[in-house]
Each structure stands twice: as C-alpha cells, then as structure tokens.
Amino acid sequence: KVEKKLIKKKDIYDYLQMKKKPIVCFFLNHLIDGNFHSGPMVSFQDTLTWFKFVFDEIKKYKKVNWIIKLHPTEKYYRTKFNLISIIKKLEKEYDHIKLYPDELSNLTLLNSVDVALTSHGTVGFEYPAYGIKSIFVNNSQYSNMNFCNMTDTKKKIRKEFENIHLTKKLKKNEIEKYRIYMVLRRLFWF
C-alpha cells in the first residue's frame, strides 16, 4: 500500500506550477484495455488515434490547464509505445499541459478537476456523480443511458474544447442520476 499526497485545489496550481485556470483532466485508457469492448470506436480508429488527436488539440486550448492522467495499469504493462515521453515533451513546450504526478492521490484529482475527459472509461460516469462534467467520445458501458451525452464527432469534440473554460458544475438532479447509475451498476455488474 502506497500513501499518496492529498492536496487542496488552491494548492494544486503551485504544486504543478500552473496558472490559476479551470482544470481539465484527460484520463488515458491503457492502449490494450477495452478498445472495442462496447462496439467499434465512433470517431477514431483506435485508442492510440484518440490520444494523438487529443494531444494535438489541447495545445491550442490555453484557457484551461490540461492534466493528463495515466491509466493505473500503465506502469505494469510494457507497451512499446511510450506515452510518458510524449506527455513530458508536451509539458516542456506548453505550460498549460501537465502529467499528473503519481505521488498525488486520486482524491486530489477529484477535488481539483473541473472537467473530466475520457474515451470510454468509467470516469465518464464516476466524475459526474461528484458534480464534475465529463466528456466521453466512444461507445461505453454507459453511452446508452439517456442522461449521458456522447460527444461523437471530431467537430463536436473541438466545439466542446472551445468552450471548455466555461463549463459549470452539474445540477443536483443530473448528479443524482449518475449516483443511482453507479449504485445499480455495482449491484448488478457482478
């Protein structure tokens, strides 16, 4: 068991050396994890194509800070494609893009993020259960829920990114739907 640091949102900016702007977290899927488990990807050939698209796009949207969070299993698999080196290069070139440090807790992230971005991961319904908007772009276990709105084209994704700095917390009734879904999913998933 590894103890990780818990940092408040007001302190995360100094810790990561970022300007005080809204924070969007791009949650990476593992490259071998569930690429097509909910059907074909909608706007992208595969997970790697999705990553490359986002890495290219976030350079342009500087009204928010972008934190990139590796998938928890990333360090256990030895894929030939090294995402960390790509992210480190982005960090050097752009001060609004940071790799989420492994020493920080997931609770720090949950308390700091204004928007969560995923291809099809569980973040797409977990973060909204805490009032944080999520954007997901591919078929997933929850994309058929009428309260989950998939952003299913590159044009729509770019439009979301243009206005991402204006994103508000979710309303109470929206949060409740996600919480109910989380409980039901847990009860009936296994």
C-alpha positions as CSV (number, residue, x, y, z in Angstrom):
1,K,0.0,0.0,0.0
2,V,1.4,3.4,-1.0
3,E,0.4,6.5,0.8
4,K,-0.2,9.4,-1.7
5,K,-0.3,13.1,-1.1
6,L,-3.6,14.9,-0.7
7,I,-3.5,18.5,-1.9
8,K,-6.3,21.0,-1.9
9,K,-7.3,22.7,-5.2
10,K,-6.0,26.0,-4.1
11,D,-2.5,24.4,-3.7
12,I,-2.5,22.3,-6.8
13,Y,-1.6,25.2,-9.0
14,D,1.6,25.9,-7.1
15,Y,2.4,22.2,-6.9
16,L,2.1,21.6,-10.6
17,Q,3.4,25.1,-11.5
18,M,0.2,26.1,-13.4
19,K,-1.6,29.4,-13.7
20,K,-5.0,29.6,-11.9
21,K,-7.4,28.5,-14.6
22,P,-10.0,25.7,-14.8
23,I,-8.5,22.3,-14.9
24,V,-9.4,19.6,-17.4
25,C,-8.1,16.1,-16.8
26,F,-7.6,13.8,-19.8
27,F,-7.8,10.3,-18.4
28,L,-5.9,7.9,-20.6
29,N,-7.1,4.4,-21.3
30,H,-4.5,1.8,-21.5
31,L,-3.6,1.0,-25.1
32,I,-4.6,-2.6,-24.7
33,D,-7.6,-2.0,-22.5
34,G,-11.1,-2.4,-23.9
35,N,-10.6,-0.7,-27.2
36,F,-13.7,-2.3,-28.7
37,H,-15.5,-3.9,-25.8
38,S,-18.6,-1.8,-26.3
39,G,-18.5,-1.9,-30.1
40,P,-16.4,0.0,-32.6
41,M,-15.0,3.3,-31.7
42,V,-17.1,6.1,-33.1
43,S,-14.8,8.8,-34.3
44,F,-11.4,7.1,-34.0
45,Q,-9.7,4.0,-35.4
46,D,-8.4,3.0,-32.0
47,T,-7.3,4.4,-28.6
48,L,-3.9,5.5,-29.9
49,T,-5.6,7.6,-32.7
50,W,-7.7,9.2,-30.0
51,F,-4.7,10.0,-27.8
52,K,-2.9,11.6,-30.8
53,F,-5.9,13.7,-31.6
54,V,-6.3,15.0,-28.1
55,F,-2.6,15.6,-27.7
56,D,-2.6,17.7,-30.9
57,E,-5.8,19.6,-29.9
58,I,-5.1,20.5,-26.3
59,K,-2.0,22.5,-27.4
60,K,-4.5,25.1,-28.9
61,Y,-6.9,25.5,-25.9
62,K,-5.0,27.5,-23.4
63,K,-7.9,29.0,-21.4
64,V,-7.7,25.8,-19.2
65,N,-5.0,23.7,-17.7
66,W,-4.8,20.2,-19.1
67,I,-3.7,17.4,-16.7
68,I,-3.0,14.1,-18.3
69,K,-3.6,11.1,-16.0
70,L,-2.1,7.8,-17.0
71,H,-4.2,4.7,-16.7
72,P,-3.5,2.9,-13.4
73,T,-2.2,-0.2,-15.1
74,E,0.2,1.7,-17.4
75,K,3.2,1.0,-15.3
76,Y,2.5,-2.7,-15.1
77,Y,2.4,-3.3,-18.9
78,R,5.5,-2.8,-21.0
79,T,4.0,-1.4,-24.3
80,K,6.4,-0.4,-27.0
81,F,4.6,2.9,-27.3
82,N,5.9,5.3,-24.6
83,L,3.1,7.7,-23.6
84,I,5.1,9.3,-20.8
85,S,7.8,10.6,-23.2
86,I,5.2,12.2,-25.4
87,I,3.5,13.8,-22.4
88,K,6.8,15.1,-21.0
89,K,7.6,16.7,-24.4
90,L,4.2,18.4,-24.3
91,E,4.9,19.7,-20.8
92,K,8.2,21.2,-21.9
93,E,6.6,23.0,-24.8
94,Y,3.3,24.1,-23.2
95,D,2.9,25.4,-19.7
96,H,-0.8,24.6,-19.6
97,I,-0.2,20.8,-20.0
98,K,1.0,18.6,-17.2
99,L,1.4,14.9,-16.4
100,Y,-0.5,14.1,-13.2
101,P,2.2,13.1,-10.7
102,D,2.0,9.5,-9.4
103,E,2.6,10.7,-5.9
104,L,-0.7,12.6,-5.7
105,S,-3.9,10.8,-4.6
106,N,-6.9,10.3,-6.8
107,L,-8.9,12.3,-4.3
108,T,-6.6,15.3,-5.0
109,L,-7.6,15.0,-8.6
110,L,-11.3,14.6,-7.8
111,N,-11.2,17.8,-5.7
112,S,-9.3,19.7,-8.3
113,V,-10.8,18.9,-11.7
114,D,-13.5,21.0,-13.4
115,V,-13.9,18.7,-16.4
116,A,-13.0,15.0,-17.0
117,L,-12.2,13.8,-20.5
118,T,-12.2,10.1,-21.5
119,S,-12.6,7.9,-24.5
120,H,-15.0,5.4,-22.8
121,G,-13.6,4.9,-19.3
122,T,-15.5,4.7,-16.0
123,V,-14.5,8.4,-15.4
124,G,-17.4,9.2,-17.8
125,F,-19.9,8.4,-15.1
126,E,-17.9,8.5,-11.9
127,Y,-16.9,12.2,-12.0
128,P,-20.4,13.4,-12.8
129,A,-21.6,11.5,-9.7
130,Y,-19.5,14.1,-7.9
131,G,-20.8,17.1,-9.9
132,I,-18.0,17.3,-12.4
133,K,-18.9,17.3,-16.1
134,S,-17.4,14.6,-18.1
135,I,-16.8,14.3,-21.9
136,F,-16.7,10.9,-23.4
137,V,-16.4,10.2,-27.1
138,N,-16.9,6.5,-27.7
139,N,-19.3,3.6,-27.1
140,S,-19.1,2.6,-23.5
141,Q,-21.0,0.7,-20.8
142,Y,-23.0,3.8,-20.1
143,S,-23.3,5.5,-23.6
144,N,-26.8,4.1,-24.0
145,M,-28.1,5.9,-20.8
146,N,-30.3,8.8,-21.8
147,F,-28.7,11.2,-19.3
148,C,-25.2,10.5,-20.8
149,N,-24.4,12.5,-23.9
150,M,-21.6,11.2,-26.0
151,T,-19.6,13.7,-28.0
152,D,-19.4,11.6,-31.0
153,T,-17.6,13.6,-33.8
154,K,-14.3,15.4,-34.0
155,K,-16.2,18.6,-34.9
156,K,-18.3,18.3,-31.6
157,I,-15.1,17.5,-29.6
158,R,-13.4,20.6,-30.9
159,K,-16.6,22.7,-30.1
160,E,-16.5,21.3,-26.5
161,F,-12.8,22.3,-26.2
162,E,-13.5,25.8,-27.5
163,N,-16.0,26.4,-24.6
164,I,-14.4,24.1,-22.0
165,H,-13.3,27.0,-19.9
166,L,-17.0,28.0,-19.4
167,T,-18.0,24.6,-18.0
168,K,-20.2,24.6,-14.9
169,K,-20.8,22.0,-12.2
170,L,-23.7,19.7,-12.9
171,K,-27.1,20.3,-11.4
172,K,-28.3,18.3,-8.4
173,N,-30.8,16.2,-10.5
174,E,-28.1,15.3,-13.0
175,I,-25.7,14.3,-10.2
176,E,-28.4,12.0,-8.7
177,K,-28.9,10.1,-12.0
178,Y,-25.2,9.4,-12.1
179,R,-25.1,8.3,-8.5
180,I,-28.1,6.0,-9.0
181,Y,-26.4,4.5,-12.1
182,M,-23.2,3.9,-10.1
183,V,-25.0,2.0,-7.3
184,L,-27.1,0.0,-9.8
185,R,-24.1,-0.8,-11.9
186,R,-22.2,-2.0,-8.8
187,L,-25.1,-4.1,-7.6
188,F,-25.8,-5.8,-11.0
189,W,-22.4,-5.8,-12.7
190,F,-21.0,-8.9,-10.9
